Amino acid sequence: MKLDMKVTSIIIGMYALAALAPALADESLVSADPTRPSTAEGANYGVGGFVLQSTLVSPTRKLAIINGRAVGVGARIGRAVVTDIKPYEVTLTNAGHPIHLRLSPKLGKERKIITGSNAP
């Protein structure tokens, strides 16, 4: 009797999963990868349709993630060629013109002198 209940429960569970399968397969219901920048964030630093998402630079290799694709120096992305990969920047060449992609905007140092009148 207990075995029949277990088998029945398993069969009901399988039917429930089968009924949910179309909804589970719908990509619009799947949550986005939390480690990837949103389209709006990545587009802020994109140039010419290219968005640099990550870089990996070590003594033995250089890789970049551009538009969701892992590429190395010499790889082609459309008509552009990856010519250099640095820790926070990648250089592409497209029709002889360099394209510089950065992970974050260039930050400049600012020297501020604090005197008695503007001290916090």
C-alpha positions as CSV (number, residue, x, y, z in Angstrom):
1,M,0.0,0.0,0.0
2,K,2.8,2.4,0.9
3,L,4.6,1.5,-2.3
4,D,1.5,2.4,-4.4
5,M,1.3,5.8,-2.7
6,K,4.9,6.5,-3.5
7,V,4.5,5.5,-7.1
8,T,1.3,7.6,-7.4
9,S,3.1,10.6,-5.8
10,I,6.0,10.2,-8.3
11,I,3.6,10.0,-11.3
12,I,1.7,13.0,-10.2
13,G,5.0,14.9,-9.7
14,M,6.1,14.0,-13.2
15,Y,2.8,15.1,-14.7
16,A,3.1,18.5,-12.8
17,L,6.7,18.9,-14.2
18,A,5.5,18.1,-17.7
19,A,2.7,20.6,-17.4
20,L,5.3,23.3,-16.3
21,A,7.9,22.5,-18.9
22,P,6.7,25.0,-21.5
23,A,6.8,27.8,-18.9
24,L,10.2,26.8,-17.6
25,A,11.6,26.8,-21.1
26,D,10.4,30.3,-21.8
27,E,13.6,32.4,-21.7
28,S,11.7,35.6,-20.8
29,L,10.9,34.0,-17.4
30,V,14.5,33.0,-16.7
31,S,16.4,35.5,-14.5
32,A,19.4,37.2,-16.0
33,D,23.0,36.3,-15.1
34,P,23.8,38.5,-12.1
35,T,27.5,38.6,-13.0
36,R,27.0,40.3,-16.4
37,P,26.5,44.0,-16.6
38,S,23.1,45.1,-17.7
39,T,22.7,46.3,-21.3
40,A,22.2,49.9,-20.1
41,E,25.4,49.8,-17.9
42,G,27.5,48.2,-20.6
43,A,26.3,50.5,-23.3
44,N,27.7,53.5,-21.4
45,Y,31.2,52.4,-22.3
46,G,30.5,50.8,-25.6
47,V,32.0,52.2,-28.7
48,G,30.8,51.5,-32.3
49,G,28.6,48.6,-31.1
50,F,31.3,46.9,-29.1
51,V,30.9,46.5,-25.3
52,L,33.9,45.5,-23.2
53,Q,32.6,43.4,-20.3
54,S,35.7,41.9,-18.8
55,T,39.5,41.3,-19.2
56,L,41.9,38.6,-18.0
57,V,45.6,39.5,-18.3
58,S,48.3,37.2,-17.0
59,P,51.9,36.5,-17.9
60,T,50.8,33.6,-20.2
61,R,47.7,35.0,-21.9
62,K,45.4,37.9,-22.5
63,L,41.6,37.5,-23.0
64,A,38.7,39.9,-23.1
65,I,34.9,39.5,-23.1
66,I,33.5,41.7,-25.8
67,N,29.7,41.6,-26.6
68,G,29.5,38.4,-24.5
69,R,32.3,36.6,-26.5
70,A,35.7,35.6,-25.2
71,V,38.4,36.8,-27.6
72,G,42.2,37.1,-27.6
73,V,44.7,39.3,-29.5
74,G,44.2,38.8,-33.2
75,A,40.6,37.7,-33.0
76,R,38.0,39.2,-35.3
77,I,34.8,40.7,-34.1
78,G,32.8,41.5,-37.2
79,R,35.2,43.6,-39.3
80,A,37.3,44.7,-36.3
81,V,40.5,43.0,-35.1
82,V,41.6,42.9,-31.4
83,T,45.1,44.4,-31.4
84,D,45.8,44.8,-27.7
85,I,44.4,43.8,-24.3
86,K,45.3,45.6,-21.1
87,P,43.8,45.1,-17.6
88,Y,41.1,47.7,-18.1
89,E,41.2,48.5,-21.8
90,V,41.1,46.7,-25.2
91,T,42.1,48.2,-28.5
92,L,40.4,47.1,-31.7
93,T,41.3,48.2,-35.2
94,N,38.5,48.6,-37.7
95,A,39.3,49.8,-41.2
96,G,42.7,51.1,-40.0
97,H,41.1,53.2,-37.2
98,P,41.8,52.3,-33.5
99,I,38.8,51.8,-31.2
100,H,39.5,51.9,-27.5
101,L,37.1,50.1,-25.1
102,R,37.4,50.7,-21.4
103,L,35.8,48.8,-18.5
104,S,35.3,52.1,-16.6
105,P,35.8,55.7,-17.6
106,K,39.2,57.2,-17.2
107,L,39.7,58.7,-13.8
108,G,41.9,61.7,-13.3
109,K,43.7,62.6,-10.1
110,E,42.7,65.8,-8.6
111,R,44.9,67.6,-6.1
112,K,43.0,69.6,-3.6
113,I,44.7,71.9,-1.1
114,I,42.9,72.3,2.1
115,T,43.4,75.6,4.0
116,G,41.8,77.0,7.1
117,S,39.0,78.6,5.1
118,N,37.8,75.5,3.2
119,A,38.8,72.8,5.8
120,P,36.0,70.4,6.6
